[in-house]
Amino acid sequence: MPKVTQQYRDARREHILEAARRCFVRKGFHATSMQDLFAEAELSSGAVYRYFASKDDMIVAIAQGNLADVVAMVHDTVARGGAHSAGQVMAEILELIRAKHAANRLGGLAVLVWGEALRDPALASRFEGLLGQMRADLAEVVAEHDHGGTLPAGVSADALAAVLLCTVPGYILQLTLFGEHAVSGLPDAMRALWPPASARPAH
């Protein structure tokens, strides 16, 4: 029997997740059965169970995948350093979300997963970890590139990062419900609201 490569396993896993995304968007999590998923993926139950023990495992994988690229992008920006304002980083986050929504319906899945996290503490906890990393990275961007008296007295970089992070669900919700036209100017608005310190007029 030929050896199965990691590349093959990764491709098969993504194939199953893409089938699950289609089912979940079409029918919702609870109305989708494992039989629905087997049929959508055109695979046997054994082939699917080899990668995911349950429907909940697929939900977690999709949720983590939706956030992982965004978290990684922010983390890489912080690691590289340079003149990245919080406004620029937030604009890039929103643009990445829009691209992922166009590619794999991220928005609709995100809204479904939020509802699922309300009933599943384990899923909510995994979200908390990912969002905590993103908040910490945004706080570092704020502290490193927007210091020098630009923050109001008593407002920490961490608190401001939390406010910025709160814009992401609102963006996703509008994108999902109303389409790209509803959010088309938001990245540029974020850049304009918080430009790099070098671009601000002197006081």
PEVEN-V210348 format. One line per field, one symbol per residue. burial: I if it has 9 or more other ideal C-beta (glycine too) atoms within 8 Angstrom, else O. Layout:
burial = ???
This chain:
burial = OOOOOOOOIOOIIOIIIIIIIIIIIOOOIOOIOOOIIIOIIOOOOOIIOOIIOOIOIIIIIIIIIIIIIIIOIIIOIIOOOOOIIIIIIIIIIIIIIIOIIOOOOIIIIIIIIIOIIOOIOOIIOIIOOIIOIIIIIIIIIIIIIIOOOOIOOOOOIIOIIIOIIOIIIOIIIIIIOOOOOIIOOIIOOIIOOIIIIOOOOOO
